[in-house]
Amino acid sequence: MLLPATLLLVLVVIHGVPLASGAARLLNNDYAVMFKTALIGILLEALPFVLAGALLSSLLRVFVPDAWISRWIPRQPLLAILFACLLGILLPVCECGMIPLVRRLIHKGMPVYVAIVFILSGPILNPVVFGATLTALRGHPELAYARMGLAFTVAFITGLIIYVTVRKSPLRLTMQQQGGEGHPLSARGGKLAAVLVHTSDEFFEMGKYLLIGCLLTSGIQTFMTHSSLTAIGAKPLGSYLFMMGLAFVLSLCSTSDAFVASTFLHQFPAGSLLSFMVLGPMLDFKNSLMLLSLFKTKFALYLFFLIFSGVFIGSVLLSAWL
């Protein structure tokens, strides 16, 4: 019921359905136009990646045997973490589509600590994001290289800490609780039908969290002015916390956040821009809701703390070089 209700609200906001004359005037004012523009922009940017992640997840579910995943992942933990860091080059999925794909990989045999590393590094450590960052930050290539290096380091250390400290499964639901591998349509329509069914299931399950996140994020973007943000983030360490908070609430795609960061080049320290570009793909409002749907709350909060701490400390240390 949550997704249909949210979809109805989105349609009302976007199209300005005139339920009453007062509502029509409210939906046609400047703030409503800004809100609709922001909402449409975020949805159009994120939905293709959620769909891509759901499709990849379904293809893995139907066509990849469980034993294959186990064979691909190195047994040695350090090599397994390194493998996960580099997996984003082969599977350049945006953070919006990461969760359904990773959930399937975990149920196929991928260890949780390896999956976490892939979630953190995959959206950043790929050629598309690196090229977008270089393009957005022309004249500052060191920021692009620092982004790749910090993302790799935070993902690697976070995965290592989780390997050492987490022993029990942090997943909310087992495969049996989610309904198992089978589906009536897969028996009737073959593997192609099974892929389509599983893709729609994954897409709508993740989509409800994406829609809620987009609605809240659009509201924040509408009522925050650039001048007030600049004044708040002018202090040294405050600028880091501010830019990391901004990355969290704006929930931008990893291929576009560098273009937003470039608008602050002359107002914020380079290190704070780095924290913005690394934290956002790893931890923003949308994927926080998705992570909370996948993992138990205690583990998810522990993961959030590790990510935030790693990005903050790394950005401050790298600011001396930048």
N, C-alpha and C positions, 0 to 999 in steps of 0.2 A: 504493500500500500504506500510505502514511503516514496518509491520512485515515481509512480503515476502522479501523486500529489505534487511532488517537486517539479515534474515535467509540466504540469498544468500551471504552476506558479511561474515557471520560466516563460511559457508561451504568453501568459498574461502580461508579463513585464516587457517581453520583446515586441509583441504586436500591439500592446496598448489596448487590450480588449475593453470597450467602453461599457463597463457594468453599470455605471452611473455617470451623470455629467461631472460630478466632483471628482470621481476616479479618473475620468478622461483628462481633466485639466491637470491632475496630479501626475499622470503618466506622460504628459506632453511638456512638462517643464524642463529646464536646462539640466537639472540634476538627474532626472529620469533618463534623458537622452544620453548623458555621460554614463550612467549606470548600464543602460542597454548596450552601448557601444563596448564598454569594458567586458560585460558578460559574454557578448557574442564573440569578441576577440579571444577571450580565454577558452571558451568552448571549442571554437573552430581550431585553435591551436592544439588543444589537448585531446579531443575526441579521436582524431586519426591515430594517435599513438596508443591510446587505450585499446582501440580496435585492433591495432597491429599486435599489441601484447596479448590480447585475448586469442587472436588467430594463431600466433606462434604457440601459445599455451595449448590450444586445442590440437594443433598438429603434433606437438610432443605427446599429448595424451593418447592420441589414436595410433600414431605411426612409430613412436620410439619405445622400444621395450625397456623395462626398468633396468635390466642388466647393463644396457649400453651406457647410461649415465654413470653408473658405478665404475665402469671400466675407464671412462674418460678422465675422471677426477683422480689426480695423484693421491697416493695413500699418505705420503709425508705431508704434515699440516702446512709447513711453510711453502712447499711447492704447490699445494692445493690453493692456498691463498693467492699466490702469485698467478696461478692459472685463472682464478676468478677475476683478478684485476685486469688481465689481458683479454678476458672473454668478451668484454665490451667492444673490442675491435671487430670481432667476428659477428656479434649480435648487437648492433648499435641501436638499442631500444631506448626511447626517452623514458624519463622517470615516471611519466603518467602510465605507461604500459608495462612497467617493470613488475608490479606486484602479481598480476595474474600469471605472468610467465614464470616468476620465481616460485610461486606456490606450486605450480605444476612440476618444476624441477626438483623441489624438495620432496614431493610425493613420488618422484621417479628415482630418488636415492641420493640427491645432493645434500651433503651435510649443511646444517643451519648456518654455521659460521662461514662456510663458503658462499652460501646464498646471500648472506648479509653483505659480504665483500662485493659480490656482483651487483647488488642493489645500489651500493654506494658509488662504485667506480664506473659501472656501465654507462650511465647517462652522461659522463664527462669524458672518460678516456676512450673516445672514438674519433675518427678522422673528421666527421661532420662538425662536431662541436669545436674541435681544435681550429678548423678552418673558419668557422663563424666567429670565434674569439679573435683570431688574428685580423679578420676583416673589420670587426667592430672597434678594435683597439689599435688602429693604425698608428704607427709611431711609438707604440709601447709593446713590442713583441715579448718583452720579459714578463709581462703580466700573463700572456697566454701560456708560456712555458711554466711559470709559477703555478698557474691554475692546474695544469696537468700533474705537476710534481706534488702539490699539496693534496690533490684528490687521491693520488696513488698512495701517499703516505698515510692519510687519515683512514682510508679503506683498509689498508694492510694492517695497521695497528689495531683498529677496531675489530677486525676479524680475528686477530691473534688473541686479544683480550677475551672475546666471546668464546673462543676455543678453550681457553684456560679456565674460565669462570662459570660457564653454562654447561650443565650436564643433562638436565631434563629437557624434553621437547617443549619449546615455548609456543608451539602452534595452538590456536584456539580449538580447531576441529581436526579430527583425523579424516582420512579419505572415506572411511565407512560412515562417519557422521555427516559428511557432505553429500552422501548419496551413492558412494562407490564409483567404480569406473564404468559400470554399465549404464545403458540408457535404452529404453524400448525402441527408439527410432533407429539406433545404430544397428539393431538386428534386422529391421525392416528395410532400411535404405542403404546399408553398407557404410563404408568408412567416410565417404564424402558427406553423407547426411549426418553422421556422428560429429564430424568436424564443425558443420554449420550449427548444430544444436549446442554443442559445448561452447562454441564461440559466443553465441547469443547469451548463454547462461553466465559466462565469465564477464561479458561486456556489461550486462545489466546489473550484475552484482557490484562491480567496481564503479559503474556509472552513477549509482546513487550517491556514493561518497564524493565523486568528482563534481556532481551537480551542486551538492551542499557547499563544498569548498569554493566553487566558482561564484555562487551567490554571495557568500560572505566576503570573498576577495574583491569582487566587483564593488560592493558597498564601501569597503575600505579605500579602494582606489578613487572612488567618486568624491569622498569627503576629505581627502588628504591633499593639501596644496604643496607644491614644490618648494616655495619659499619657507614655509614653516618647517618642512622636513630638513632643509639645509641648516636652519638655525638650530634645530634640536641636535643634529649630528655634528656640529662644529667642533666639539671638544675631542681631544685625542682618543682615549679609550672609548668614550661615548660614541664616537663615529663607527667603531667596530660593532658595538652592540646594536646600534641603530641600523646599520646596513644589513646585519644578520637578521634582525627583526623584520626589516623590509623585505628581504629575500623570502622569509617564511610566509608573510602575509600576501605578497604579490603572486607567489606560486607560478612563476614564469617557466617556460620550457627552457631546457639547457641550451638549445640552439639560438635562443633570442635574448637571454638575460644579459649577455655581454653588451648588447646594444643599449640596454637600459643603464648598465654600469658606466658606459662611456659618457653618458650625460653628466656624471658626477666627477669626471676626471679632474676638474679644476676647483672642486669644492671639498673633496674628501681625500684622505691619505690613500696611497695605492694599496696598502695592506688591507684597508677596510673594503675596498672594491674587490679585492681578492676573496675576502671572507664572504662577500655577497654572492660571487660567482661559484664558490665551492659549496656553501651551505645550501643554497636554493635547490639544486638538483638532488642533494642528499636528503634534505628535510624541509619540506614546505607544508602548507596547510592541507593541500589535497592528499599528498602521499602519507601524511601523518594519520589521517582518517583511514586510509587504506591499510597502513601498517597495523593500526589498532584493530582492524577487522581481521587481519591475518594472524597476529601474535597476541599472546596474553598481555594484559595491560602492564603488569609489573615488568616484563621483559621489554616491552615497547618503550616505556619510560626510561629504563636503563640504557637502551639503545640511543634514545634521543639525547641523553646526557653525554654519552661517549662521543656522539657526532658533534654536538655543540662545543664541547670542551676541546676536542681535537682541532676543529676548524679555527676556533678562537686563538688557541695557543700557537698553532702553526702560522696563522696570518700575522700575528704580532711579531713572531720571530723572523718571518720572511720580510717584514716591512723594512728592516735594516738594509736588506739587499736591493729592494725595489726603490 
